[in-house]
Amino acid sequence: MRQEKAPAHVTQAMLEVVKNQIKVGDPPETKSTFKRLQDSGIERKEAIRLIACVVANEIFNIMKHDEEFNEKRYVENLKHLPAMPWE
């Protein structure tokens, strides 16, 4: 499957979402996932990028299915990182 690269401003927005979630601790699983990834040897920038993939996936699901944010699904997807759970 061919993957399109997101425009730079969209990528930057996803990264900012992750950084803000880590900073404020909401949801707390984002910060704990970030710490877990770093503790496993993944560099900061890559850990944030991986979490941003989960954010983007959740936004995609919200838009595709016209639904609310599903925190349970989001947290479950964080647990699978660094593997992408939807692959």
C-alpha atoms as one frame of an Amber mdcrd trajectory, in Angstrom:
protein
   0.000   0.000   0.000   1.361   3.424  -0.967   1.611   5.883   1.875   1.294
   9.581   1.172   3.459  11.938   3.163   1.421  14.471   5.112   2.015  18.178
   4.458   4.610  19.669   6.800   2.082  21.791   8.692  -0.068  18.726   9.411
   2.938  16.750  10.626   3.988  19.660  12.834   0.477  19.892  14.295   0.485
  16.173  15.187   3.898  16.524  16.855   2.643  19.518  18.857  -0.398  17.534
  20.025   1.919  14.830  21.355   4.256  17.309  23.049   1.287  19.009  24.720
  -0.176  15.688  25.878   3.183  14.755  27.412   3.572  18.176  29.044   0.134
  18.273  30.667  -0.176  14.527  31.244  -3.522  14.203  29.515  -4.110  11.462
  28.744  -1.524  10.078  31.169  -0.889   7.079  28.913   0.782   9.351  26.350
   3.455  10.365  28.845   3.916   6.806  30.121   4.191   5.527  26.535   6.774
   8.210  25.769   8.799   7.159  28.813   8.456   3.459  27.929   9.674   4.056
  24.386  12.641   6.102  25.577  13.497   3.506  28.227  13.596   0.897  25.458
  16.262   2.921  23.621  14.123   4.872  21.174  15.300   8.460  20.763  13.066
  11.319  21.890  12.258  12.555  18.382  11.326   9.067  17.162   9.215   8.347
  20.259   7.237  11.529  19.649   6.845  10.630  15.963   5.544   7.164  16.821
   2.971   8.577  19.220   1.997  11.162  16.582   1.170   8.255  14.255  -1.355
   7.048  16.830  -2.786  10.589  17.118  -3.120  10.774  13.329  -4.789   7.359
  13.238  -7.308   8.445  15.856  -8.080  11.657  13.962  -8.519   9.627  10.773
 -11.020   7.345  12.527 -12.905  10.324  13.963 -13.243  11.907  10.541 -13.925
   8.710   8.565 -16.614   7.429  10.910 -17.941  10.808  12.101 -17.441   9.845
  15.728 -16.090  11.215  18.988 -12.553  10.753  20.278 -12.250   7.161  21.485
  -9.813   7.267  24.386  -9.980   3.509  24.925  -8.928   2.855  21.303  -6.258
   5.565  21.488  -4.734   4.107  24.665  -4.885   0.576  23.259  -2.994   1.731
  20.167  -0.353   3.429  22.342   0.236   0.098  24.097   1.281  -1.524  20.812
   4.038   0.971  20.034   6.637   0.804  18.580   4.665  -1.559  16.330   1.860
   0.086  14.440  -1.256  -1.713  15.698  -3.249  -1.261  12.500  -0.683  -2.996
  10.263
